Amino acid sequence: MSDFLAEHWLDITTTLLGLAYILLEYKASIWLWLIGFVMQALDIILYYDKGLYADCGMEFYYIAMTVYGFTTWKWGHKHNQKNDEELPISHFKKSLILPWTLATLAIWGLIYWLLITYTDSRVPLADSFTTALSFVGIWALARKYLEQWLVWIAVDIVTCLLYFYKDIPFKASLYALYVGIAVFGYVKWRKMMKPSETL
């Protein structure tokens, strides 16, 4: 048992932090960003050790986005937001859909090329896909867009399968749980939206 814990302690620790993170996200609590910062720092070590180089690199972006997300949720401002009101949940702007889709495809292609050219990755397609789509997901979360949950559902399904394949069982199980929480999170956030934002 001690050998198993010694081998998987980082997986277990980041899984527990990830569970706290998603529950705070579900509640739309600003404290998710603090937990996320610690989790992502540890994930850098975990993913590098497991050869998930795109995921490892993505964690540096995530760390930067935890700072951006915290400051945006704390001091950010949206259209029709009152001065004393916290950043409201709103819809992803339609004008951003095409640019973000094109950017995601370009990032996916670039990361895939980097992985097959410069690393020994055995899962470049899936690793680059989840990384590219996560760029949009974390940014949409930082802006408190409802549709960020839909992005995470796609990321979480692929990541769950990928992590089971790469022998990161605890984290893989967490991502399976994330899928369900993301569905409920979408419903909860939609109910939390102001009536003017639900249209």
N, C-alpha and C positions, 0 to 999 in steps of 0.2 A: 504493500500500500504506500509506504513512504517513497519507494522508487517511482511509483506512478505520480504521486503528488510532486515530487522533485522534477519529473519530466514535464508535467503539465501545469505547473504553478502559474506561469504567465498567462496561459490560456484561461485558467480558472479565474484569476484576478481580473483580467480584462473582460471576461464574461459577466462577472458580478457588477463591474463598473458599467458595462453596456446595458445591463438590466436596469440599473438605477437611471441611466441616461434616457432610455426609451420611456420609462415611466414618468420622468420629469418632462420629457417632450410631449407625452400624451396630455399632461396637465397644463401644457404651455407655460411651464415654470422657467424663469430665466436661469435658475441654478443648473439647468442641463449643460450650460456652456462650461462651467467649472469642472463638472464631472467629465465632460467630453475632453477637456484639455489634458487631464491626467490620463484618461484612457488612451487617447491618441499617442501620447508620449511613450506609453508602454507597448502599444501596438506596433510602433516602429521596430522595436527589438524583436517582437514575436514574428512579424511578417518577413523581416529580413532573414531570420533564422529558418523559416519555412520556405524560402525561395519565392515568396509572393512579392516580387520587386515593385510591381506597379502599385499594389496595395500599400507597400512600405512607403513609397514616394508620395502617395496620396495623403498619408498621415501628416506630412509637413504642411500640405495645403489645408487639411482639416484643422491643424493647430492654429494656423493663421485665421481661419474662418471662425474658430471659437472666440477669438478676440473680437473679430468683426461682428459676429452674432451677438455677443454680450453687449457691445457698445450700441449696436443698432436697436436691440430690444430695450435697452435702458434709455437711450437718448435719441433714437431715430424718430422720424416723423413721416407720416403718410398724408395724402390728400384727405381733407375733411376730418382730420384728427384734432381733437381739442388739446389745448396746451397741457392740461393736467392728466390727460388720458394716456394709458400705456399703448404701445404700438399695437394696432388692431390686426386681427387675422383678415386677410383679403385674398382675392383670386389672383392667380398668375396673370400678368398683363398679356392680352392677346398679341400685342405688338412684339412681344419677346419670344413667342413660340418658334417662329422660323429661325431667327438668329441663334437661339439656344440649341435648336435641333441641328443646325448646320455645324455649330461649334462642337457639339457633342460627337457628331460623326467624324469631324476632323481630328478631335482629340483621341477618339477611339483608334482611328487609323494610325495616328502618330505613335501612340503608346504601343500598339501592336507591333509596328515596325521596329521600335526601339527594343522591345522584348525579344523579338526573333533575331535581331541583328547583334545585340550586345549582351544578352543574358542567356542562361541555360534554362529559362522557364519552359516548363512542360505544359503550361496552361495559358498561353499568351492571349488567345481569343477571349476567354471568359474573364481573365484577370484585367485585360485592357477595357473590356466592356463595362464591368462594374466600376472601374476607376473613372472612366469617362462620364458615365451617367451620374456618378456620385458628385462630380463637379457641380452639376445642376441642382442635385438634391440638397446639398449643404447650403448652397447660395439661396435657394428658395426657402429653406428653413430659416436662414438668417434674416430674410425679408418677411418672414411669417406668412408665406403664401400657403393656402389650403392644399394646393396640388402637390406640394412637396411629398405628401404621404403617398401619392400614386407613383411618384418616381422611386420612392424607397421600397414599395412593394416589389417592383421589378428587380431592383438591386438586391433586395434581401433573398428573393427566390434563387437567383443565380449564385449569390454568395454562399448560401446555405449548402447547395450542392457542391460548389467548389471547395469549401472548407472540409466537408466530409471526405472528399477525394484527397485532400492534402493532409489528412489526419490531424485536424484541429477540431475534435469532436464537441468540446464544450461551446466554443464560439459558433460552430455550425448549428448546434441546437438553439443557441441564442438567436441566430438569424431566422430559424424556423419560427420561433416565438415572435420575432419582429414582424413577420408577415401578418400574423393575426392581430397584433397590437396596432400595426399600421392601418388595417381595415377599420378597427374601432376608433383609432386616432382620427381618421378622416371624418368619421361620423360625429365624433365629439367636437372637433374643431369647427365643423360646419354649423353645429348647434350653437357654438360660442360666438359665431360671427354676428356682427350687427345686422339688422334686417336690410339696411341699405347696401351691405356688401354681399348678400347672398344672391342677388340678381345676376 
